[in-house]
């Protein structure tokens, strides 16, 4: 047991644990009566959505395009060409559900983010 604990306290042990992690969480939500799988972003994907560019103003729409999938597949629900159409949808519980689930998967504190 001491040997295993010692491995964890080495740079190689820590790096091995971090970089071997590839289990991304998912959640199923309902959008307009249809099930959609929302996937957890990687660090790089999250940073690109909030990089301060013009597109980060609508990070939630960009997140919908990047992280909404047909459940159990690798088929994205939305395409980049859907951007304006997504912005034009009526606000409602479906959007709040998406934001809450995506914020949870991305480990974003919504109250803190709104304050910034």
C-alpha positions in Angstrom: 0.0 0.0 0.0 2.8 2.4 0.8 4.3 1.8 -2.6 1.0 2.8 -4.3 0.7 5.9 -2.2 4.3 6.8 -3.1 3.5 6.5 -6.8 0.7 9.0 -6.4 3.1 11.5 -4.9 5.5 11.6 -7.8 5.2 13.8 -10.8 4.9 10.7 -13.0 2.1 9.2 -10.8 0.2 12.5 -10.8 0.6 13.0 -14.6 -0.4 9.4 -15.3 -3.6 9.8 -13.2 -4.5 13.1 -14.9 -3.7 12.2 -18.5 -5.3 8.8 -18.4 -8.7 10.3 -17.5 -10.8 10.3 -20.6 -14.2 9.7 -19.2 -16.4 12.6 -20.1 -19.7 12.9 -18.4 -23.0 13.3 -20.3 -26.5 14.2 -19.4 -29.8 13.8 -21.3 -32.1 16.7 -21.5 -35.4 17.4 -23.4 -35.5 20.0 -26.1 -38.9 20.6 -27.7 -40.0 17.1 -26.7 -36.9 15.4 -28.0 -34.0 13.9 -26.0 -30.6 15.4 -26.5 -27.3 14.2 -25.0 -25.1 17.1 -23.7 -21.5 16.2 -23.3 -18.8 17.6 -21.0 -16.3 19.9 -22.6 -12.5 19.4 -22.5 -10.5 22.2 -21.0 -9.5 23.5 -24.5 -13.1 23.4 -25.7 -14.3 25.4 -22.7 -11.5 28.0 -23.1 -12.3 28.5 -26.8 -15.9 29.2 -25.9 -15.0 31.9 -23.4 -11.9 33.5 -25.0 -13.3 37.0 -25.2 -13.9 37.0 -28.9 -17.1 38.1 -30.5 -18.3 34.5 -30.6 -17.9 34.1 -26.9 -20.7 36.6 -26.4 -23.1 33.8 -27.4 -21.1 31.0 -25.7 -24.3 29.1 -24.8 -25.3 28.8 -28.5 -21.8 27.8 -29.4 -21.9 25.2 -26.7 -25.2 23.8 -28.1 -23.6 23.4 -31.4 -20.5 21.7 -30.0 -21.9 19.6 -27.2 -25.4 18.4 -28.2 -25.5 14.9 -29.6 -28.1 12.4 -30.7 -28.1 10.2 -27.5 -25.7 7.2 -27.7 -24.1 8.4 -31.0 -21.3 10.7 -32.2 -23.8 12.6 -34.3 -24.1 16.2 -33.4 -27.6 17.7 -33.4 -26.6 21.1 -34.6 -24.2 22.5 -37.2 -22.4 25.8 -37.3 -24.9 26.9 -39.9 -27.6 26.6 -37.3 -26.1 29.5 -35.2 -28.5 32.2 -36.3 -31.5 29.8 -36.1 -30.6 28.9 -32.6 -30.4 32.6 -31.6 -33.9 33.0 -33.1 -35.6 30.3 -31.0 -38.0 31.3 -28.3 -36.5 31.4 -24.9 -38.0 28.8 -22.6 -37.4 26.0 -20.1 -35.5 24.0 -22.8 -32.8 26.7 -22.8 -32.6 26.9 -19.1 -32.3 23.1 -18.8 -29.5 23.2 -21.4 -27.6 26.0 -19.5 -28.0 24.2 -16.2 -26.8 20.9 -17.4 -24.0 22.4 -19.5 -22.8 24.5 -16.6 -22.8 21.4 -14.3 -20.8 19.4 -16.9 -18.4 22.3 -17.4 -18.1 22.9 -13.6 -19.2 26.5 -14.1 -20.7 28.4 -11.1 -23.5 30.2 -12.9 -24.0 32.8 -10.2 -20.3 33.6 -10.2 -20.1 33.7 -14.0 -23.1 36.1 -14.1 -21.3 38.4 -11.6 -18.4 38.6 -14.0 
